[in-house]
Amino acid sequence: MQPSKEQVTGKEALQLLMNGNQRFVTGKFEHPNHCEESRRGLVSAQNPIAVVLTCADSRVPPVNLFDQGLGDLFIVRVAGNIINDHILGSIEYAVSHLNTPLVMVMGHSSCGAVGAVAQGVKLHGHIASLTPSIDAALKKAKGMDGLWTENASKELAKTTAKKIEESEPILVDLVKAGRVLVVATYYDLETGIVSMLSEEVL
Ligand SMILES: [Zn+2]
């Protein structure tokens, strides 16, 4: 049973998600808020505990890998978990109208979007609109220890989280007032573990 959502702070929401990921990794699912009663209780209102901005990749479903249920997560998904005005507007809506206390940007391993840009694949149509942010992360990750594309995915998540934190006019004020916590995380497909990229939060 999760605590009343009205009382959840950003840190508490983060802890709830990490606890849920632990259940996902160990296979000890609780599958909260999946029942008919939960569904009916959400008809007139929602109080999600977190916004999760992550990749559209089919292997990265936040409700499953945080073992959450209906109404728990306000999820924004786009290839490469980048931001634009539509995505920022969605996040602003959640934090200012639904009072969601946590915004998590989650990168992941084996990201096809990052891999394609890294390999210099010629991207046609609207796919090309995704590349500038990914390209910048790849440049930043050059020369770091470890796998280049994985480091770039982590950099991309951290950079996106920072941009959200500093986004004017709504988010920057809520973050400064301590009403919204923005964190970056990284999901490892191999282990199922979501790890923190932001320091000293929990
Ligand atoms: Zn991806």
Residues whose N, C-alpha, C, O or C-beta is under 5 A from the ligand:
A	BS01	ZN	C55 D57 G80 C111 G112 A113
